[in-house]
Amino acid sequence: MTRHDFEMVIGIEVHCQLKTQSKLFCPSSTAFGDDPNSHISEVNLALPGALPVLNKEAVRLAVLAGLALDCDIQQTSVFSRKNYFYPDLPKGYQISQFDKPICLGGHLDIDVEGTQKRIGITRIHMEEDAGKLVHQGADSIKGATHSLVDLNRAGTALIEIVSEPDIRSAAQARAYVEGLKMIVQHIDVCDGNLEEGSLRADINISVRKKGETSFGTRAEIKNVNSFRSIEKAIEVEFKRQTALVLAGEAVIQETRNFDEATQTTTSLRGKEEAHDYRYFPEPDLPPLVITADELADYKAELPELPAMKLKRYQDDYALTSHECKVLLQDVSMGHFFTDVISQVTSAKPKKVALWITGELNAAIKEKQVDFSSLPISSQQVADLCDAIDTGKVSGKMAKDVQVACFGSSFSVADVIAQMGGGQISDTSELEAVVQDILKANMDVVAKIKAGKTNSANFLMGQVMKLTKGRAKPDTVLQLILDAVKQF
């Protein structure tokens, strides 16, 4: 028996930090990156007499997430105390939801290399986040000399999306988390920033022989903070667990950490069960009641979901599934594409999509900006795509025009004029340039006449260089091949 005789069984808990201005149970700010312990209140510090007050905006965002994932919204839900001790939790308990969460059921459809799969969702519940330990003397808790506590994050509003154990590969796990990220971003519930921790994934993984229906002993890998790490953590944990089983050893139920540097998982602590947390209803908060009218308003507010938008892009703009997904992975990019499409006069949507996801995306990455703070307007990009479509500029020249437009209010037409005009359409002007280039490169002409037609690309490059990219490559190539016959 080998590792290939086993399959992995994975369930994922995704924590999404809700886009609220204040925390879940107090008015402290949720701003990221400020000085440690600068956004804390009596509630976060668990001072005597401090009482929680529920943030209504957090409830709205939690319901929107549930609706987007086709969950059954519970019109009555209850907050509970989850009791445990850790330095970043001053109260000694976390206000969460246990047996009566705000959302039940639901699903997310994923696509892995053309294969569709539906991943069930068990529940979505609301809870407050804990603080953060800042380890000193090392990059992680392992090897640290001591740790500092920053409570700025304590009390931040979260939803935890708990999947069914329906995931069977690292690729499926990545697709699932990517799909959740796309949805919560499109409905403006969470910014989905894994690096800043506003979206965090806990991966529960066990192994079993293929064909079996019972579950093995699971390990939980905490707070994996990148898509690549999700895949790698699952792969190395699968190898670890199968190696134990094949050696006749037991897999221990525990919480583990994925170490980026060593590409291994290491034990953190024994994995707790629900009874270890001694859940009981939060006495300082009444049951959360969502009226039928409020639920109807939330449903009416739900924007177009990524799956619906993908189908619309395919139907209306003839884009491929891959092209749609690239546009939808960045909400701001998708909005920008829609704006450009509404302003072009001749360029086809597919060409616009390729320009935005290709040349424009590469250019702004080089400048270290993103689509939420573009240095070029949608009108400028629309005019540029039209100029390419009508042959006013070549692809190479269009890149230069685009860069010249960055941070400028000049129109594309003005920039083209400043650069000496658009693409040369007068073939007589090009013929003279081609003749000069051929006379200066008779050795290359001889190669072309001998049948090495690829050598014409060198001559074409010389013409393009001399005309500063204003010549149309196809036209230049044909002029070269015609002129060679006369030598």
SEKE-706875 format. One line per field, with one value per residue (C-alpha): residue number from 1; residue in one letter; chain; x, y, z. Coordinates in pm, 1 decimal. Example, Ala and Ser with C-alpha at 12.3 -4.5 7.8 and 13.67 -1.06 7.14 Angstrom:
REM residues 2
resi: 1; 2
resn: a; s
chain: A; A
px: 1230.0; 1367.0
py: -450.0; -106.0
pz: 780.0; 714.0
//
This chain:
REM residues 487
resi: 1; 2; 3; 4; 5; 6; 7; 8; 9; 10; 11; 12; 13; 14; 15; 16; 17; 18; 19; 20; 21; 22; 23; 24; 25; 26; 27; 28; 29; 30; 31; 32; 33; 34; 35; 36; 37; 38; 39; 40; 41; 42; 43; 44; 45; 46; 47; 48; 49; 50; 51; 52; 53; 54; 55; 56; 57; 58; 59; 60; 61; 62; 63; 64; 65; 66; 67; 68; 69; 70; 71; 72; 73; 74; 75; 76; 77; 78; 79; 80; 81; 82; 83; 84; 85; 86; 87; 88; 89; 90; 91; 92; 93; 94; 95; 96; 97; 98; 99; 100; 101; 102; 103; 104; 105; 106; 107; 108; 109; 110; 111; 112; 113; 114; 115; 116; 117; 118; 119; 120; 121; 122; 123; 124; 125; 126; 127; 128; 129; 130; 131; 132; 133; 134; 135; 136; 137; 138; 139; 140; 141; 142; 143; 144; 145; 146; 147; 148; 149; 150; 151; 152; 153; 154; 155; 156; 157; 158; 159; 160; 161; 162; 163; 164; 165; 166; 167; 168; 169; 170; 171; 172; 173; 174; 175; 176; 177; 178; 179; 180; 181; 182; 183; 184; 185; 186; 187; 188; 189; 190; 191; 192; 193; 194; 195; 196; 197; 198; 199; 200; 201; 202; 203; 204; 205; 206; 207; 208; 209; 210; 211; 212; 213; 214; 215; 216; 217; 218; 219; 220; 221; 222; 223; 224; 225; 226; 227; 228; 229; 230; 231; 232; 233; 234; 235; 236; 237; 238; 239; 240; 241; 242; 243; 244; 245; 246; 247; 248; 249; 250; 251; 252; 253; 254; 255; 256; 257; 258; 259; 260; 261; 262; 263; 264; 265; 266; 267; 268; 269; 270; 271; 272; 273; 274; 275; 276; 277; 278; 279; 280; 281; 282; 283; 284; 285; 286; 287; 288; 289; 290; 291; 292; 293; 294; 295; 296; 297; 298; 299; 300; 301; 302; 303; 304; 305; 306; 307; 308; 309; 310; 311; 312; 313; 314; 315; 316; 317; 318; 319; 320; 321; 322; 323; 324; 325; 326; 327; 328; 329; 330; 331; 332; 333; 334; 335; 336; 337; 338; 339; 340; 341; 342; 343; 344; 345; 346; 347; 348; 349; 350; 351; 352; 353; 354; 355; 356; 357; 358; 359; 360; 361; 362; 363; 364; 365; 366; 367; 368; 369; 370; 371; 372; 373; 374; 375; 376; 377; 378; 379; 380; 381; 382; 383; 384; 385; 386; 387; 388; 389; 390; 391; 392; 393; 394; 395; 396; 397; 398; 399; 400; 401; 402; 403; 404; 405; 406; 407; 408; 409; 410; 411; 412; 413; 414; 415; 416; 417; 418; 419; 420; 421; 422; 423; 424; 425; 426; 427; 428; 429; 430; 431; 432; 433; 434; 435; 436; 437; 438; 439; 440; 441; 442; 443; 444; 445; 446; 447; 448; 449; 450; 451; 452; 453; 454; 455; 456; 457; 458; 459; 460; 461; 462; 463; 464; 465; 466; 467; 468; 469; 470; 471; 472; 473; 474; 475; 476; 477; 478; 479; 480; 481; 482; 483; 484; 485; 486; 487
resn: m; t; r; h; d; f; e; m; v; i; g; i; e; v; h; c; q; l; k; t; q; s; k; l; f; c; p; s; s; t; a; f; g; d; d; p; n; s; h; i; s; e; v; n; l; a; l; p; g; a; l; p; v; l; n; k; e; a; v; r; l; a; v; l; a; g; l; a; l; d; c; d; i; q; q; t; s; v; f; s; r; k; n; y; f; y; p; d; l; p; k; g; y; q; i; s; q; f; d; k; p; i; c; l; g; g; h; l; d; i; d; v; e; g; t; q; k; r; i; g; i; t; r; i; h; m; e; e; d; a; g; k; l; v; h; q; g; a; d; s; i; k; g; a; t; h; s; l; v; d; l; n; r; a; g; t; a; l; i; e; i; v; s; e; p; d; i; r; s; a; a; q; a; r; a; y; v; e; g; l; k; m; i; v; q; h; i; d; v; c; d; g; n; l; e; e; g; s; l; r; a; d; i; n; i; s; v; r; k; k; g; e; t; s; f; g; t; r; a; e; i; k; n; v; n; s; f; r; s; i; e; k; a; i; e; v; e; f; k; r; q; t; a; l; v; l; a; g; e; a; v; i; q; e; t; r; n; f; d; e; a; t; q; t; t; t; s; l; r; g; k; e; e; a; h; d; y; r; y; f; p; e; p; d; l; p; p; l; v; i; t; a; d; e; l; a; d; y; k; a; e; l; p; e; l; p; a; m; k; l; k; r; y; q; d; d; y; a; l; t; s; h; e; c; k; v; l; l; q; d; v; s; m; g; h; f; f; t; d; v; i; s; q; v; t; s; a; k; p; k; k; v; a; l; w; i; t; g; e; l; n; a; a; i; k; e; k; q; v; d; f; s; s; l; p; i; s; s; q; q; v; a; d; l; c; d; a; i; d; t; g; k; v; s; g; k; m; a; k; d; v; q; v; a; c; f; g; s; s; f; s; v; a; d; v; i; a; q; m; g; g; g; q; i; s; d; t; s; e; l; e; a; v; v; q; d; i; l; k; a; n; m; d; v; v; a; k; i; k; a; g; k; t; n; s; a; n; f; l; m; g; q; v; m; k; l; t; k; g; r; a; k; p; d; t; v; l; q; l; i; l; d; a; v; k; q; f
chain: A; A; A; A; A; A; A; A; A; A; A; A; A; A; A; A; A; A; A; A; A; A; A; A; A; A; A; A; A; A; A; A; A; A; A; A; A; A; A; A; A; A; A; A; A; A; A; A; A; A; A; A; A; A; A; A; A; A; A; A; A; A; A; A; A; A; A; A; A; A; A; A; A; A; A; A; A; A; A; A; A; A; A; A; A; A; A; A; A; A; A; A; A; A; A; A; A; A; A; A; A; A; A; A; A; A; A; A; A; A; A; A; A; A; A; A; A; A; A; A; A; A; A; A; A; A; A; A; A; A; A; A; A; A; A; A; A; A; A; A; A; A; A; A; A; A; A; A; A; A; A; A; A; A; A; A; A; A; A; A; A; A; A; A; A; A; A; A; A; A; A; A; A; A; A; A; A; A; A; A; A; A; A; A; A; A; A; A; A; A; A; A; A; A; A; A; A; A; A; A; A; A; A; A; A; A; A; A; A; A; A; A; A; A; A; A; A; A; A; A; A; A; A; A; A; A; A; A; A; A; A; A; A; A; A; A; A; A; A; A; A; A; A; A; A; A; A; A; A; A; A; A; A; A; A; A; A; A; A; A; A; A; A; A; A; A; A; A; A; A; A; A; A; A; A; A; A; A; A; A; A; A; A; A; A; A; A; A; A; A; A; A; A; A; A; A; A; A; A; A; A; A; A; A; A; A; A; A; A; A; A; A; A; A; A; A; A; A; A; A; A; A; A; A; A; A; A; A; A; A; A; A; A; A; A; A; A; A; A; A; A; A; A; A; A; A; A; A; A; A; A; A; A; A; A; A; A; A; A; A; A; A; A; A; A; A; A; A; A; A; A; A; A; A; A; A; A; A; A; A; A; A; A; A; A; A; A; A; A; A; A; A; A; A; A; A; A; A; A; A; A; A; A; A; A; A; A; A; A; A; A; A; A; A; A; A; A; A; A; A; A; A; A; A; A; A; A; A; A; A; A; A; A; A; A; A; A; A; A; A; A; A; A; A; A; A; A; A; A; A; A; A; A; A; A; A; A; A; A; A; A; A; A; A; A; A; A; A; A; A; A; A; A; A; A; A; A; A; A; A; A; A; A; A; A; A; A
px: 0.0; 128.6; 26.2; -167.5; -414.4; -535.7; -746.1; -757.8; -1078.0; -1078.3; -1309.6; -1219.0; -1314.1; -1270.0; -1270.9; -1371.1; -1320.2; -1632.2; -1591.9; -1729.7; -1586.3; -1619.9; -1587.6; -1859.5; -1958.1; -1801.7; -1733.9; -1354.0; -1206.9; -1112.2; -837.8; -544.4; -177.6; -201.7; 6.5; -42.0; -325.4; -449.4; -799.6; -924.2; -1214.7; -1342.6; -1517.6; -1196.4; -1007.0; -1283.5; -1305.3; -1570.0; -1916.3; -1838.0; -2130.0; -2136.2; -2362.3; -2415.2; -2304.1; -2605.4; -2388.6; -2205.7; -2539.6; -2625.7; -2293.3; -2323.9; -2670.1; -2545.6; -2268.5; -2523.6; -2752.5; -2461.9; -2378.2; -2741.3; -2767.7; -3086.6; -3088.4; -3200.4; -3439.5; -3352.5; -2995.5; -2810.4; -2466.1; -2267.5; -1954.5; -1667.3; -1445.5; -1069.7; -755.4; -498.3; -295.8; -469.7; -816.8; -850.1; -1207.7; -1115.0; -1396.3; -1490.7; -1842.0; -1938.9; -2237.2; -2269.8; -2591.1; -2800.3; -2588.3; -2713.4; -2684.8; -2726.3; -2665.3; -2552.5; -2292.9; -2022.0; -1960.6; -1594.9; -1418.4; -1083.7; -939.0; -1284.4; -1432.8; -1724.0; -1784.4; -2027.8; -1882.6; -2143.2; -2144.8; -2245.7; -2297.5; -2191.9; -2168.3; -2071.1; -1799.7; -1545.9; -1179.5; -904.1; -601.9; -263.1; 59.6; 373.0; 662.8; 1002.3; 1337.6; 1201.9; 958.2; 721.3; 644.1; 911.4; 1238.4; 1086.0; 1229.1; 899.1; 570.2; 387.7; 9.1; -164.6; -538.9; -625.4; -778.4; -961.2; -1336.3; -1326.2; -1637.6; -1588.9; -1794.9; -1671.4; -1776.2; -1758.5; -1754.4; -1867.8; -1578.4; -1636.9; -1292.2; -1063.0; -750.7; -524.2; -636.9; -1002.6; -919.5; -749.4; -1037.5; -1285.2; -1103.8; -1047.0; -1418.9; -1515.2; -1270.3; -1418.9; -1774.4; -1711.3; -1518.8; -1787.7; -2063.1; -1835.0; -1852.3; -1476.2; -1170.2; -1029.8; -671.9; -496.4; -168.1; -330.6; -533.3; -877.6; -938.0; -787.1; -828.1; -811.3; -777.4; -908.6; -755.4; -769.4; -682.3; -858.6; -830.0; -998.6; -1349.2; -1399.2; -1679.7; -1570.6; -1348.2; -993.5; -847.9; -816.3; -554.7; -628.9; -376.9; -432.9; -428.7; -278.5; -238.6; -182.3; -330.6; 6.0; 48.6; -297.6; -198.3; 146.8; 26.0; -231.8; 19.5; 279.4; 18.8; -126.7; 221.7; 278.1; -49.9; -23.8; 332.6; 205.6; -76.8; 152.0; 395.0; 113.2; 116.1; -183.4; -264.5; -317.4; -604.5; -425.6; -379.5; -74.4; 109.8; 242.0; 598.4; 666.0; 1042.9; 1069.5; 756.3; 643.6; 362.5; 446.8; 233.5; 93.1; -144.2; -399.8; -718.4; -1010.5; -1365.5; -1676.3; -1728.0; -1379.5; -1498.1; -1798.2; -2029.3; -2328.8; -2561.2; -2415.5; -2611.0; -2537.7; -2693.3; -3053.8; -3128.2; -3062.9; -3393.4; -3409.5; -3759.5; -3915.0; -3904.8; -3535.7; -3457.0; -3647.0; -3446.5; -3119.2; -3218.7; -3304.4; -2965.5; -2761.1; -2552.3; -2471.6; -2267.8; -1945.4; -2106.4; -2382.1; -2132.1; -1912.8; -2207.8; -2298.6; -1942.4; -1948.0; -2290.9; -2259.7; -1888.8; -1788.3; -1510.8; -1366.9; -1412.6; -1045.3; -1067.8; -1376.5; -1208.7; -904.0; -1132.0; -1339.7; -1045.1; -996.5; -1322.0; -1175.0; -1045.4; -1391.5; -1552.5; -1287.7; -1349.8; -1723.1; -1649.6; -1415.8; -1663.0; -1930.0; -1697.9; -1534.4; -1669.8; -1511.9; -1289.6; -1438.3; -1489.4; -1251.0; -968.5; -1043.7; -1035.2; -701.0; -550.7; -669.7; -567.0; -242.6; -65.5; -242.6; -219.7; 152.6; 217.8; 45.6; 215.7; 547.1; 439.3; 322.8; -34.5; -360.3; -693.4; -843.3; -595.3; -525.0; -312.1; -512.3; -883.6; -1131.1; -1189.4; -818.5; -802.5; -1120.5; -971.7; -645.4; -824.6; -1014.6; -687.7; -540.6; -856.8; -864.3; -492.1; -396.7; -130.0; 57.2; 59.5; 412.1; 326.7; 9.0; 220.8; 418.0; 98.4; -43.0; 263.9; 250.0; -113.5; -27.9; -90.7; -183.7; -510.0; -405.4; -631.8; -498.4; -521.4; -307.0; -44.7; -29.4; 16.9; 294.4; 470.3; 482.4; 149.0; -2.3; 82.4; 233.9; -23.3; 163.8; 332.8; 552.7; 714.0; 771.1; 904.4; 1185.0; 1278.1; 1269.7; 1500.2; 1756.0; 1745.5; 1786.5; 2083.7; 2252.5; 2196.1; 2271.8; 2390.6; 2043.7; 1884.8; 2094.9; 1969.9; 1607.5; 1663.9; 1817.6; 1489.9; 1555.4; 1246.7; 1265.7; 1561.7; 1308.9; 1214.2; 1552.4; 1495.5; 1142.8; 1286.8; 1524.0; 1236.8; 1027.4; 1322.5; 1377.1; 1007.4; 987.9; 720.5; 485.6; 493.4; 243.5; 442.3; 234.7; 270.4; 645.3; 700.1; 516.8; 710.6; 1038.1; 950.1; 838.4; 1149.8; 1388.6; 1269.3; 1408.6; 1762.4
py: 0.0; 348.2; 709.4; 690.3; 448.2; 726.9; 1035.3; 1359.0; 1484.8; 1859.6; 2108.6; 2476.5; 2747.6; 3091.1; 3398.3; 3718.5; 4054.7; 4258.1; 4604.2; 4799.1; 5127.5; 5018.9; 4691.4; 4432.6; 4530.9; 4875.6; 5199.0; 5156.8; 5200.3; 4903.8; 5097.3; 4873.9; 4955.4; 5217.9; 5220.4; 4915.0; 4940.7; 5272.3; 5142.9; 4981.4; 5037.3; 4924.4; 4633.7; 4512.3; 4539.9; 4359.5; 4634.3; 4576.2; 4694.3; 4728.1; 4593.4; 4493.0; 4674.7; 4492.7; 4667.6; 4666.8; 4714.4; 4391.5; 4209.1; 4347.7; 4234.4; 3888.0; 3844.8; 3959.1; 3697.9; 3431.0; 3530.5; 3530.5; 3172.4; 3058.0; 3004.0; 2985.7; 3308.4; 3247.9; 3520.7; 3445.1; 3367.9; 3372.2; 3487.6; 3263.1; 3282.7; 3065.7; 3024.6; 2986.0; 3154.4; 3319.9; 3640.5; 3822.0; 3766.7; 3981.3; 3872.0; 3505.1; 3434.3; 3522.7; 3633.8; 3404.2; 3197.9; 2827.7; 2626.8; 2906.1; 3084.5; 3354.2; 3134.7; 2762.0; 2554.3; 2699.8; 2609.4; 2736.3; 2595.3; 2571.0; 2491.6; 2311.7; 2262.4; 2247.6; 2012.1; 2156.9; 2068.7; 2194.7; 2248.5; 2249.2; 2513.3; 2402.9; 2742.7; 3104.0; 3258.1; 3598.9; 3649.5; 3898.6; 3867.4; 3825.1; 4052.0; 3978.7; 3850.7; 4012.9; 3772.7; 3923.5; 3772.1; 3550.6; 3559.4; 3317.4; 3188.3; 2923.9; 3072.6; 3397.9; 3540.5; 3700.9; 3823.2; 4156.6; 4193.5; 4432.2; 4459.2; 4681.7; 4379.5; 4256.6; 4288.2; 4335.6; 4194.8; 3857.8; 3598.5; 3240.5; 3041.2; 2668.4; 2425.9; 2066.0; 1813.3; 1797.8; 1902.7; 1629.8; 1806.2; 2103.3; 2254.1; 2229.3; 2391.8; 2681.6; 2723.2; 2724.0; 2996.0; 3197.5; 3169.4; 3288.8; 3577.9; 3682.3; 3675.1; 3869.8; 4130.9; 4169.0; 4216.9; 4456.9; 4256.7; 4203.3; 4337.0; 3982.4; 4082.2; 3761.7; 3940.8; 4181.1; 3899.7; 4028.2; 3686.1; 3383.3; 3013.1; 2728.2; 2394.4; 2071.9; 1770.7; 1395.7; 1096.0; 769.1; 480.7; 545.2; 400.8; 434.2; 653.3; 701.3; 993.1; 971.7; 1175.3; 1535.1; 1798.8; 2169.8; 2400.1; 2752.3; 3091.2; 3005.4; 3343.8; 3290.8; 3075.1; 2916.8; 2833.9; 2676.1; 2431.1; 2362.2; 2318.8; 2062.5; 1872.2; 1842.3; 1757.0; 1485.3; 1335.4; 1353.9; 1184.2; 910.0; 837.1; 790.3; 559.2; 352.2; 315.1; 189.7; 501.2; 709.2; 1055.8; 1283.4; 1531.2; 1862.3; 2216.7; 2267.0; 2561.8; 2582.3; 2714.6; 2901.7; 2884.0; 2507.9; 2413.6; 2189.1; 2176.8; 2173.6; 2098.0; 2393.1; 2230.4; 1955.1; 2020.5; 2118.2; 1989.5; 2205.8; 2093.5; 2218.2; 2573.9; 2544.0; 2741.0; 2909.9; 3193.3; 3543.3; 3694.0; 4054.9; 4027.2; 3943.5; 3706.3; 3865.5; 3900.2; 3983.1; 4078.1; 3966.5; 4326.4; 4361.3; 4033.5; 4146.8; 4471.3; 4278.6; 4053.0; 4356.7; 4507.4; 4206.0; 4305.0; 4093.8; 3793.1; 3681.1; 3369.5; 3581.4; 3840.8; 3569.1; 3437.6; 3791.2; 3858.4; 3535.7; 3599.6; 3973.7; 4010.5; 3662.8; 3632.8; 3296.1; 3157.5; 3225.9; 3587.6; 3640.7; 3496.4; 3720.1; 4025.6; 3909.6; 3828.1; 4201.9; 4386.2; 4722.8; 4575.1; 4440.9; 4779.0; 4951.3; 4708.4; 4785.5; 5160.3; 5127.0; 4909.1; 5176.7; 5437.7; 5262.0; 5329.6; 5055.8; 4830.2; 4489.3; 4390.6; 4095.4; 4322.3; 4563.8; 4279.1; 4153.8; 4503.5; 4567.9; 4228.2; 4227.3; 4551.3; 4781.8; 4535.3; 4482.3; 4857.3; 4943.3; 4655.2; 4801.8; 5132.8; 4946.7; 5072.7; 4884.6; 4931.1; 5112.8; 5399.3; 5400.9; 5683.6; 5665.8; 5723.0; 5479.9; 5733.0; 5740.4; 5359.1; 5346.6; 5596.1; 5402.0; 5073.3; 5248.5; 5387.8; 5035.9; 4897.6; 5159.7; 5127.8; 5475.1; 5324.9; 4995.9; 4775.1; 4891.2; 5257.3; 5207.5; 5100.3; 5424.7; 5628.8; 5455.0; 5537.5; 5899.8; 5917.8; 5803.4; 6092.3; 6320.1; 6486.3; 6490.2; 6304.6; 6004.2; 6205.4; 6482.7; 6234.4; 6065.5; 6406.8; 6498.0; 6172.0; 6263.5; 6134.3; 5793.0; 5487.4; 5554.7; 5466.3; 5607.9; 5303.0; 5519.4; 5666.3; 5316.1; 5184.7; 5441.0; 5336.2; 4965.7; 5028.9; 5201.9; 4922.2; 4647.9; 4824.0; 4849.0; 4478.3; 4291.5; 3984.6; 3947.9; 4001.1; 3712.4; 3484.2; 3568.9; 3501.0; 3166.3; 3070.6; 3183.0; 3404.2; 3433.0; 3664.9; 3924.2; 3974.3; 4136.8; 4383.1; 4450.7; 4534.0; 4783.2; 4953.0; 4966.4; 5117.1; 5381.0; 5473.5; 5469.3; 5200.0; 5397.7; 5147.9; 4863.0; 4537.8; 4335.8; 4607.0; 4639.3; 4263.6; 4246.6; 4546.2; 4379.3; 4048.3; 4230.2; 4449.7; 4154.5; 4010.7; 4317.8; 4270.2
pz: 0.0; -88.2; -40.5; -367.8; -207.3; 23.4; -29.7; 164.2; 325.4; 381.4; 544.9; 564.5; 810.5; 656.0; 880.0; 701.6; 867.7; 794.7; 639.8; 932.8; 1058.0; 1420.3; 1609.3; 1665.4; 2019.2; 2076.2; 1881.8; 1857.1; 1508.2; 1289.4; 1103.0; 1008.3; 1059.6; 1335.0; 1652.8; 1877.3; 2129.7; 1988.5; 1901.3; 2220.0; 2456.4; 2794.0; 2619.7; 2451.1; 2779.0; 2972.7; 3233.8; 3502.2; 3401.9; 3028.5; 2823.6; 2454.1; 2204.7; 1872.7; 1551.8; 1315.4; 1006.4; 1088.8; 1093.4; 749.1; 603.5; 758.3; 605.9; 263.2; 279.0; 368.5; 82.7; -164.5; -62.0; -80.9; 295.1; 498.1; 699.9; 1057.4; 1162.9; 1526.3; 1626.6; 1957.5; 2070.4; 2304.3; 2511.8; 2390.3; 2695.4; 2663.6; 2791.8; 2567.9; 2616.5; 2327.6; 2480.7; 2797.5; 2873.9; 2890.1; 2644.3; 2288.8; 2198.0; 1911.9; 1795.3; 1861.8; 1833.0; 1678.9; 1414.6; 1177.7; 862.8; 798.4; 486.2; 156.3; -103.9; -335.2; -683.2; -785.8; -1112.3; -1117.1; -1465.7; -1621.1; -1361.0; -1163.5; -800.0; -537.3; -189.8; 84.8; 356.4; 704.9; 862.7; 887.7; 1230.8; 1364.4; 1621.7; 1749.0; 1661.9; 1918.5; 1950.1; 1799.3; 1949.1; 1807.1; 1856.4; 1933.1; 1845.1; 1565.3; 1274.5; 1448.9; 1796.9; 1747.7; 1868.0; 1996.1; 2318.3; 2419.6; 2272.8; 2283.9; 2278.2; 2036.4; 2103.4; 1805.9; 1631.8; 1942.8; 1898.7; 1520.6; 1353.1; 1182.1; 1007.9; 1004.1; 697.4; 774.0; 482.0; 471.4; 440.3; 63.5; -57.8; -192.7; -320.0; -258.7; -590.2; -485.4; -151.4; -325.3; -570.0; -280.2; -84.3; -403.3; -479.0; -130.4; -156.0; -489.7; -354.0; -32.4; -229.6; -497.1; -241.1; -46.6; 276.2; 323.9; 143.0; 126.1; 203.9; 311.1; 381.6; 630.2; 784.6; 690.2; 533.4; 707.7; 640.8; 893.0; 713.7; 867.8; 694.7; 748.3; 532.3; 459.5; 216.2; -114.7; -113.5; 261.8; 395.7; 756.9; 850.2; 978.4; 1264.1; 1155.2; 1213.8; 1185.3; 1017.2; 1148.1; 975.0; 636.6; 469.5; 96.3; -178.1; -252.0; 116.8; 129.0; -144.0; -2.3; 357.5; 244.8; 33.0; 310.3; 575.3; 348.9; 312.0; 688.4; 778.0; 514.6; 627.7; 984.4; 875.8; 652.2; 943.4; 1166.4; 1384.2; 1493.3; 1363.6; 1664.0; 1665.8; 1706.6; 1584.3; 1363.5; 1211.7; 855.1; 846.0; 520.1; 561.4; 611.5; 413.9; 699.8; 953.7; 1323.4; 1627.5; 1823.4; 2071.4; 2111.1; 1915.1; 2135.7; 2098.6; 2142.4; 2502.3; 2591.5; 2531.3; 2767.5; 2540.1; 2701.2; 2585.3; 2620.6; 2913.5; 2811.8; 2463.4; 2372.2; 2081.0; 1741.8; 1554.7; 1182.6; 1071.0; 743.3; 616.2; 702.3; 527.4; 217.7; 214.3; 239.6; -50.9; -265.2; -182.8; -295.3; -602.6; -908.3; -798.3; -971.0; -1124.4; -1277.8; -1398.6; -1553.8; -1754.7; -1864.9; -1980.1; -2180.2; -2333.2; -2399.4; -2476.2; -2605.4; -2345.9; -2249.4; -1900.1; -1823.9; -1943.2; -1727.9; -1419.7; -1461.9; -1474.5; -1178.3; -951.9; -901.5; -830.6; -931.3; -1258.4; -1339.0; -1271.6; -1485.9; -1772.9; -1758.5; -1768.1; -2067.3; -2259.6; -2218.4; -2376.4; -2674.3; -3023.0; -3235.6; -3024.5; -2949.4; -2582.4; -2616.9; -2734.8; -2450.7; -2197.1; -2330.2; -2316.7; -1960.8; -1821.1; -2017.9; -2105.9; -1859.9; -1572.2; -1633.2; -1655.4; -1328.2; -1146.0; -1257.5; -1104.5; -790.1; -803.7; -851.3; -1027.3; -730.2; -779.6; -1153.5; -1298.8; -1624.3; -1688.8; -1842.8; -2124.3; -2207.6; -2219.5; -2431.1; -2679.3; -2684.4; -2760.8; -3041.0; -3179.3; -3189.3; -3349.0; -3626.2; -3696.9; -3576.8; -3352.6; -3344.6; -3037.2; -2949.3; -2989.5; -2786.8; -2488.4; -2512.5; -2545.4; -2238.7; -2029.9; -2149.4; -2035.6; -1681.7; -1444.4; -1735.6; -1837.3; -2204.3; -2444.6; -2634.5; -2958.3; -2805.1; -2687.0; -3028.1; -3193.4; -2946.6; -3032.8; -3399.7; -3518.5; -3542.2; -3743.6; -4087.1; -4350.0; -4653.2; -4809.6; -5033.3; -4722.0; -4585.5; -4918.6; -4908.3; -4554.2; -4652.2; -4949.9; -4727.3; -4468.9; -4731.5; -4896.2; -4556.6; -4483.6; -4806.2; -4613.8; -4462.2; -4804.7; -4937.4; -4658.9; -4739.3; -5109.3; -5011.2; -4842.9; -4483.6; -4469.0; -4088.8; -4142.0; -4260.1; -3894.9; -3832.5; -4115.6; -3991.6; -3649.0; -3808.3; -3991.6; -3673.6; -3487.1; -3753.7; -3763.1; -3380.6; -3384.6; -3607.9; -3894.3; -3914.9; -3876.4; -4125.0; -4389.7; -4329.9; -4359.0; -4690.7; -4827.5; -4729.5; -4897.7; -5213.6; -5221.6; -5175.5; -5508.0; -5684.4; -5548.9
//
